[in-house]
Amino acid sequence: MIHPEVMRLMMKERFLGLQNSARRAPRPEPFIPPAAPPADIELRLCSVRDDEALERLAALNERPLPFGRFVVAFSNGRLVAALPLGGGHVLRDPFVATEQLLPLLELRADQIRGRAPRRHLSLRPATLLQRSARA
């Protein structure tokens, strides 16, 4: 038989050990949902097979479908934005984030219209003088 005082000391030691282990228990990390996979983006001129999707986009934007050709943007095989080449408002799917596609659509439309940005070096007057002195 164990002396009651020894039993009390053993119980107190066990209790303190459990308290310490509870303090050191790892906290569960917060749940972070996995990132969405990157979307496959396709930009091209519209074709006849895109007519139904263009009409759907126009209905979602509550606008009439403009006449003419469009530069269209597909995300994972679904038409999400269209820019009329003849001018007008961009048609966008309101349920899909398309802000990052708008500069791409405008750039591609400018390339098709023949207004591609020309890349040339702008020379400072001092550089022009140096080059003319060498000639």
C-alpha positions as CSV (number, residue, x, y, z in Angstrom):
1,M,0.0,0.0,0.0
2,I,1.3,3.5,-1.0
3,H,1.4,6.2,1.6
4,P,-1.3,8.9,1.0
5,E,1.3,11.7,0.9
6,V,3.3,9.9,-1.8
7,M,0.1,9.2,-3.8
8,R,-0.8,13.0,-3.6
9,L,2.7,13.9,-4.8
10,M,2.5,11.4,-7.7
11,M,-0.9,12.8,-8.7
12,K,0.3,16.4,-8.6
13,E,3.4,15.5,-10.7
14,R,1.2,13.8,-13.3
15,F,-1.2,16.7,-13.4
16,L,1.6,19.2,-14.0
17,G,3.0,17.0,-16.7
18,L,-0.3,16.9,-18.5
19,Q,-0.6,20.7,-18.2
20,N,2.8,21.2,-19.8
21,S,2.1,18.8,-22.6
22,A,-1.2,20.6,-23.3
23,R,0.7,23.9,-23.5
24,R,3.2,22.5,-26.0
25,A,0.6,20.8,-28.2
26,P,1.0,22.0,-31.8
27,R,-1.8,24.3,-32.9
28,P,-3.6,23.2,-36.0
29,E,-2.7,25.4,-39.0
30,P,-5.5,27.3,-40.6
31,F,-7.0,25.7,-43.6
32,I,-5.9,27.4,-46.9
33,P,-7.9,26.2,-49.9
34,P,-5.7,25.1,-52.8
35,A,-5.0,27.7,-55.5
36,A,-7.1,27.3,-58.7
37,P,-5.1,25.9,-61.6
38,P,-4.0,28.5,-64.1
39,A,-6.5,29.0,-66.9
40,D,-5.7,28.3,-70.6
41,I,-6.2,31.5,-72.4
42,E,-6.8,31.8,-76.2
43,L,-7.1,35.0,-78.2
44,R,-8.3,34.9,-81.8
45,L,-10.7,36.4,-84.3
46,C,-14.2,35.3,-84.0
47,S,-15.7,32.8,-86.4
48,V,-19.2,31.6,-87.3
49,R,-19.1,28.9,-84.6
50,D,-18.7,31.6,-82.0
51,D,-22.1,33.3,-82.8
52,E,-24.1,31.6,-80.1
53,A,-21.5,32.4,-77.4
54,L,-21.3,36.0,-78.6
55,E,-25.0,36.3,-78.3
56,R,-24.9,34.8,-74.8
57,L,-22.2,37.4,-73.8
58,A,-24.3,40.3,-75.2
59,A,-27.4,39.0,-73.3
60,L,-25.3,38.8,-70.1
61,N,-24.2,42.4,-70.6
62,E,-27.7,43.5,-71.5
63,R,-26.5,45.1,-74.8
64,P,-27.2,44.4,-78.4
65,L,-24.6,42.4,-80.2
66,P,-22.5,44.9,-82.3
67,F,-22.1,44.2,-86.0
68,G,-18.8,43.0,-87.4
69,R,-15.8,41.0,-86.3
70,F,-14.5,40.5,-82.8
71,V,-11.3,39.6,-81.0
72,V,-12.4,37.0,-78.6
73,A,-10.9,35.6,-75.4
74,F,-11.5,32.0,-74.3
75,S,-10.6,30.8,-70.9
76,N,-10.5,27.0,-70.6
77,G,-12.5,26.7,-73.8
78,R,-15.3,29.1,-72.8
79,L,-15.8,32.5,-74.4
80,V,-15.4,35.1,-71.6
81,A,-14.7,38.4,-73.4
82,A,-15.0,39.9,-76.8
83,L,-13.8,43.2,-78.2
84,P,-15.5,44.5,-81.4
85,L,-12.9,45.5,-84.1
86,G,-15.2,48.2,-85.4
87,G,-15.3,49.9,-82.0
88,G,-17.7,49.7,-79.1
89,H,-18.0,48.3,-75.7
90,V,-16.2,45.1,-74.6
91,L,-18.5,42.2,-73.9
92,R,-17.5,40.4,-70.7
93,D,-18.8,37.5,-68.8
94,P,-19.8,39.1,-65.4
95,F,-19.2,35.7,-63.6
96,V,-15.6,35.4,-64.6
97,A,-12.7,37.7,-63.7
98,T,-11.7,39.2,-67.1
99,E,-9.8,42.4,-66.1
100,Q,-6.5,40.9,-67.0
101,L,-7.7,40.0,-70.5
102,L,-8.8,43.5,-71.5
103,P,-5.3,44.8,-72.2
104,L,-4.5,41.7,-74.2
105,L,-7.7,42.0,-76.3
106,E,-6.9,45.7,-77.0
107,L,-3.3,44.9,-78.0
108,R,-4.4,42.1,-80.3
109,A,-7.1,44.3,-81.8
110,D,-4.6,47.0,-82.5
111,Q,-2.3,44.5,-84.2
112,I,-5.1,43.3,-86.4
113,R,-6.2,46.8,-87.3
114,G,-2.6,47.5,-88.4
115,R,-1.8,49.9,-85.5
116,A,0.8,47.7,-83.8
117,P,3.1,49.8,-81.6
118,R,6.3,50.6,-83.4
119,R,9.4,49.9,-81.3
120,H,12.0,52.5,-82.1
121,L,14.7,54.1,-80.0
122,S,14.1,57.8,-79.2
123,L,17.5,59.5,-79.4
124,R,18.4,62.5,-77.3
125,P,19.7,65.6,-79.0
126,A,23.1,65.1,-77.5
127,T,23.3,61.6,-79.0
128,L,22.2,62.9,-82.4
129,L,25.0,65.5,-82.3
130,Q,27.6,62.9,-81.4
131,R,26.5,60.7,-84.2
132,S,26.5,63.5,-86.7
133,A,30.0,64.6,-85.6
134,R,31.3,61.0,-86.4
135,A,29.9,61.0,-89.9
